[in-house]
Structure formats: C-alpha cells, structure tokens
Amino acid sequence: MSTIVLLLITGLGLGALYFLVASGLSLIYGLMGVLNFAHGSFLTLGAFIGWEVARRLSDGTWWTLGASMIAGAIIGAAFAAATEFFLIRPLYLRHIEQVLVTVGLALASVALFEGIWGTDPIYVVNPEWLGLTTEILGARIPNSRFLLIGCAALVLLAIVLFLKHTRYGLIIRAGVENRSMVTALGIDVRRAFTLVFAIGGAAAGLGGVLASVYYGYVSAHIGGSLLIFAFIVTVIGGLGSLAGAAVASVLVAVLQQFANYYLWGTGDLAVVLALAAVLLIRPQGLMGKSVR
Amino acid sequence: MSENILSVRALRGSIAGQQVVEDVSFDVPSTGVTALLGRNGVGKTSTIKSILGLITRTGEVTFEGRRIDRMPTHKIVQLGIGYVPEDREIFSALTVAENLKLAERDAAPNREFIDELFPDLVQRAAQRAGTLSGGQQQMVSLARALLNTNKLLLVDEPTKGLAPRIVGEVANALETAARTVPILLVEQNLQVIRQLADRVVVLADGRVVFTGEADELLDDEDLITRLLGVHGDSAESSSAESSSAESSSAAAADSSTNEEVSV
C-alpha cells in the first residue's frame, strides 16, 4: 500500500512538472497552430536565471526560492514573448517555417546556455524542508513533490481564472476554436498570440526553477528532456486543451512511475506505448476536438 | 441612385493557390440591400471573404472612399463592417453571452436592440452556443454583427439550412437592420431575396455577369433560369435538396413558403 501511495504522489509531482511545460505548449498550438520546439529553452533559461538569483541572495531560504521562481517566470515570459514577436509573427501561417525556426532556436539556445553556464550540471541549494520526507499512509514522500503539486495547481487555477474571467481569456478561448472568426469580429488576435506565448513561457520558466528543485541541479539540457514528455502529454491530452494537458500530465507521470517500479524500469517505453495507443484509438487526444 | 459605400474593382481571391474569385467588380450603395447571387461554387462566399481579407486577394476594394484591400481583417471590421458568415461560425464552446460579449466593438453596444430582436437569446444567455439549434445559432451570428453600429453588413447565406419559420424570422431581422445599415447579402432563398433585395449582382465562373435592380431579375423567369440555373417554378422542388435535415420536415409542412433554390 505504501509503495502505491509513494508512486502515486511522486507521479503527481512529476506530472506537475510536465503540466507546467505542456500547458503553454497546448495553448500555443491551440490558438496559433504552432508546434513550439523552443519551449524547453524557456524552461532552461528560467532554471538558470532562478539559480543566478538564488546564488546572489542567500541560498537555501524560502525567500530566495520564491524570488527565483518569480524571476524564472518573468524571464520565461519575456523570452517567450520575444520569440513570438521576432521569430514566429513574421512567419504567420507558414507552419513548416515556424517549426524550423523553433527547432533552430532550441538548438542554438542550448549551445548558448552551455557557453554561458558550462556543460556540467550545476547543483542547487534548496530550503532544508524540501530535502526531507513526510510520511503519508506509510509512504515517505519527498517534500519537494508537494511544492511541485501546489505550484502546478496554482498555475492551473490562475490560467483557468484568466481564461474564464478576462477579455483576453475570452479571445484566447474563442481563438482556439476559430481564429479567423475572431479577427472577423474586429479583434487583433496577434496580441493574444504574444500573450499566450508569454503565459506559456512564464509557466515554463517557473517549471524550470521547480525542475531544478526536483532534479537537484540545473543544466542546459534540462528543458529538452522535459519537452519530449510535455509533447507526449500535449498530444495525449488533446492539442489545445488545457484540461486535457492537466489530466494527461498526471496520467503519463503516474504511468511512468508505476512502469518504472513494477515493470523493470520501462516507464519511458510505457509512455510511448500509451501515446501510440491514444493516437490509434483517439487521434484527437483524450479531451481534444476531432478534426472535421 | 445613392452614393456607393463599397466599391470592388478587379477583385481576385485565392485559397491555397487555387483561384476562387476571378475578376469581380461591383458597387454597394450606401442604402438598402444588395444581393450577391449565383449558382453554387461561383465564388460568392469567397468574394465576401476577399473583401474582408479572410483569404488572399488582389484588386481594389474601397470602403467609404478609402482603400481597404491592404488592411488586415480586424482593421477592416473596425471601420464599421459587420460580418455574418456562412455556417454561422459561432464559438460553440462559449456561452451565448460570451459570444456576444466577444463581438462588442462599440463602447456602448446595442444590447437593447438585440434583446428586442432576439428575446430567445436573453433566456439562453448562459447556454453553450454549440448546444443551440441551427436557427438559434443563426440568431447569435446575426446578433454579433448587429450588436455594433455598422456602416455596412456583409451577410453570407443567413437562411441556409433553416426551417421556414426561422427563415422568416431571420429575414425580418435583416429587414429591420436594413432600415439603418446597407447590406451586401449572399442568399439562396428567392423569397428572402424578393423580400429584402433592392439590387442584385450575379456571379458566374468567378465574374460578375449581371447587375441591376432586384425586380429586373426576379420578374424575368428566363433571366433567373439563365443566370441562376433554376426556373422560378422549380424553386420549391429544389429547396428540398438543398435544405438541411432540420428544415426538411418543416419545409414539407409548409412548402409554399420555402422558395429556396440552389443558386
């Protein structure tokens, strides 16, 4: 029983990390039809800037971690907004070129990060409590997972409230459904594009700082490895569906944890098989809309 | 003849490299309803979309004496052009109220006018638009356009697939709107055209082949047959083919009111 509880909660923690990356990916694709392969770079930059903030303040305190998270989110949003404005917007409706430019940016930014911060992992110092465990139903859960789950839940809540109760949220929800009709109502949907990129980048930047808490280090490749699973989550959940991204993040991460434990470390394989099964049975994803 | 609010010259439109509007030129007067007619697939909807910049286009489009053919769609609409698209294109995941809220361009939108014109929508404000009937969805689509003070309305097949009773309601709503705003109307229902149109522009093979007063066309059976491909007499029978499942039973019950043709 305690093993199952441990796998479930650590799976939720990993799912929280996936969600922070996948939520932005899903919204960006849903509104703009852009597969953003540079999304991992937003996360990596957020992680590095978070670490830079932490080492300049007093490492290992909650205040420092909070400041790192805010800095990571801000830099992620700024990097993402700049990417949309300077690289994606000139290629509007040219999806192949957009994919190529985001792939190029992802490769170039990893090289840039390695040039600035080196190729070796940089180990981070977190508040002491995050290194301890809490016992739940006999399972000793690493406390860092609670931080991840809490932050992801807050991000989900914030995005839902934004989408539900603001004018731009309304534009984004409508744009995901029918972008050209939104423009035909006299709305400049390009502003919503930049905003969605910024929101996705902020979530990814925050995810970068939390990923450094989860893994205990920062490296130039931290975003790339998470991006693969975030894409899988996005496809399984349904491209463009925030709720789908949330549900699929948890399903994928929990499946991964259970398969790793009970099926001889085959978690990654199980996730890929789940992706294949979803694509065969329900190509639009769990909560995505079918293409007419 | 009143001054023209919209002038279209040598308009060409294409979708994914395929030419769908060949060389269209016509004017829309600043009062009344101008009907854009033609057989299926001649480029009526594409002409409307070309005017709005929703598809790739070349040529000259002038609105109130100002060139708009290089403007993005949202800027064109902001000039005061309301658009009611073919197939409604309401946002099905949003509520009725959200659909209308999204469409508000003016600081003081005409909510009272809309509430009077479509009282059903007031009661269904919290309902998801995707769960409405076809007729109610058309009301939402019309309300989105009429909510703002427009200088021109582009209305694309507003009665398509609707039951005859709803067709009448839609036509009446447009007739009310036409008292204050000129309308460029794409329509397949001859009875609606008779009720609303002051002037007609007929397209064939992506080009204008006839322009004139509505009566000039509608009173001439031979001209209708030649330009629109139907006899006025056969209009009722052809309506059964083009009507949706929603309207077919109602059309059978009251076919005399449904003079829809496959134009």
Interface residues (C-beta under 8 A of the other chain):
Chain A: L170 I171 R173 A174 E177 N178 S180 M181 V182 T183 A184 L185 G186 I187 D188 V189
Chain B: L52 L54 P72 T73 H74 V77 Q78 Y83 P85 E89 F91 S92 A93 L94 E98 K101 L102 A103 R105 R144 N148
